[in-house]
Amino acid sequence: MNFDKIKSAWDNDNTNDVNIPDTIEKLRRAQHPLDKLKRNMRNEWYMQLVSIIALCFAPQFLNIHPDLHALYYAMYGMLIIVSIYYLNLFRKFYQELIHYTAETKDSLNDIYYNFRLNIARYHAFSFLLLPYVLMVVGLIICSRWIEQGTDMVTIAAYLKPTGIIVTLVVSALFITAVPIWTRIFYGKYLTQIKSVLDELKEKFN
């Protein structure tokens, strides 16, 4: 967005004591958080891609028992399918975002609400990962029991109470962590854009 050209044109058409319109100044203020959002999206896309690839080696890193590898990779395959779909949407939205400018109130409004929609999509994708996370935790626990020589009948008896506790704890942590993460990574800059929109709304009302 070339605000300097806008300013120059304004100055050429008016006397030197006329200032840039207040609206342009407010829109210019929205550019900084918009650039931060773009940067964070780009960084997170690469981070998620690397994480998904690294999870291929999780059984070795987490010392999951070889007898449980097939079950892990079945879940990992499902994770790949879901991740490809989501990351493709994430990438498309980022490509749209880099062409957005905050030159008009309507454009900035579109950016804000589309980003809110993308965050809702992000939450949905994250919660779809919860069964995978629970399965991995369960496989780690079962691996430790197998290594200790616990028989399958005893393991089956342990699984029910342990599974309930693990599910409750992991789910609570997951459901709490995801909104906190998006608030830290994106929320601050979205709030700044919303503040500019509110000021513009008051100006034109």
Number of C-alpha atoms within 10 A of each C-alpha: 12 8 14 9 10 13 14 12 12 16 15 10 9 11 9 9 7 10 11 15 10 11 17 16 12 19 22 16 15 22 18 13 17 23 14 16 22 16 13 13 19 15 11 14 16 12 11 13 13 11 11 16 11 11 14 15 11 16 18 12 10 13 12 22 18 12 10 14 15 10 13 19 16 10 16 18 12 12 17 14 10 14 19 13 11 17 17 12 15 19 14 11 15 20 13 10 18 13 7 15 15 21 18 11 17 11 12 22 16 13 20 19 13 14 18 15 12 16 18 14 15 19 15 13 16 16 16 14 15 16 14 16 17 18 16 20 18 16 21 18 18 21 20 14 17 16 10 9 9 13 10 12 8 10 14 11 10 13 15 11 10 12 16 10 12 17 18 12 12 15 17 11 11 17 14 11 12 15 17 13 11 15 15 10 16 20 17 15 20 22 14 17 24 17 14 22 20 11 12 16 11 9 10 7 5
